[in-house]
Amino acid sequence: MLRKEGNNALNNIDVNKVKSHIMHLRQALQEEQDLSKSLKENVEEKNQMIRRIQQEMDSLQFRNQQLMKRVEFLQAELFKDTNSGGSTKKTQTLEFPDVIEDELRSKIEENARLASQVADLHRSHGEEANRLRQRIIQLEHQVKEAHLRSKSIESISSKKESDTESAIVRPESLSVPNDYTHFNSQFDIFQNQIVQLEKEKEMWKLNYQLQSAKQQRSQEAEGFPSTPSSVVKTLSPETPGTSDADDVRKFFLDRLGQLVKSAQIADSKAFFFHSECTALQERLELLIQQQEMTETNLSKSHNEVQNLRSELQTTLLNYETQINTMSEHLASIIDQLAAKQEENDALKSQLNSKRRIS
């Protein structure tokens, strides 16, 4: 039963450690879930930004196509005017298409360069988004594994608790403090019991001696001889008075034997509890080392998460800066194209007016 109580104490310590480990796992699981949620939100924001840039690019390409069609129409009109007009008009009108063509070529080249930059930015952003998605998938997988591990640990701990509750016999073995005060108190109790039993043994021994002396005095008063040989004879089974003395002596001898046996049992129990306390102390030190290792690993995981968060924030800031720059540049290009369109309209109106004059 003592070994069973020691095993119950070990099971209680294991259950407490498993519960603390479950709490750490739950905290890590919550942090991983928050990180995964933030990463998903960031990816969604980036996707929205990409769609907005794509829409701007589509509108810019549409306006560029319209501008190219109008320039082609103007070139055709100028070509007709040059064919129908004289040499002087031809030289005057050919200057305008050359200037317009040069400006249009430069704008088309600049637009192509901007389109290639936007495409590169879109491709790099897509690669970064894919990398973040892969990281999110990995984190979700780790979160699932941690969740399954926590469930398994909870099931194991609940099983250990049920086994412990079913195996416990006495209420004082329900809890085992970390400082082993319970075992120390039991050890002190057994020591006190041993001392008390020794005192009781001496008391019974003294009572036995007193009873023997009283028996001897009563026998001497009744006329029995007081010599040792006569005392031995009087204690023989032939006399009726010696049977009571033998019973008393047998009772006290049995009682003394029981007390000695109880003292030996208490001594063995004390030794067993001392060895159990030593084993529990070693187990506790091992569990403390495991807890320190777990805390170290957990701190490393927190540092990695912080590094990933800082890296993600830096990447997001860089992308936001680049996107803002590209948006401003695209807006300026759109304004320039609008200005060029107005210039083309003015040139067209000038050509129409010259055509009317001619």
Buried (B, 14 or more C-beta within 10 A) or exposed (E): EEEEBBBBBBBBBBBBBBEEBBEBBBEBBEBBBEBBEEBBEBBEEBEEBBEEBEEBBEEBEEBBEEBEEBBEEBBEBBEEBBEEBEEEBBEBBBEBBEEBEEBBEEBBEBBEEBBEBBEEBBEEBEEBBEEBEEBBEEBBEBBEEBBEBBEEBBEBBEEBBEBBEEEBEEEEBEEBEEEBEBBBEBBEEBEEBBEEBEEBBEEBEEEBEEBBEEBBEEBBEEEBEEEEEEBEBBBEEEEEBBEEBEEBBEEBEEBBEEBEEBBEEBEEBBEBBEEBBEEBEEBBEEBEEEBEEBEEEBEEBEEEBEEBEEEBEEBBEEBEEBBEEBBEBBEEBBEBBEEBBEEBEEBBEEBEEBBEEE
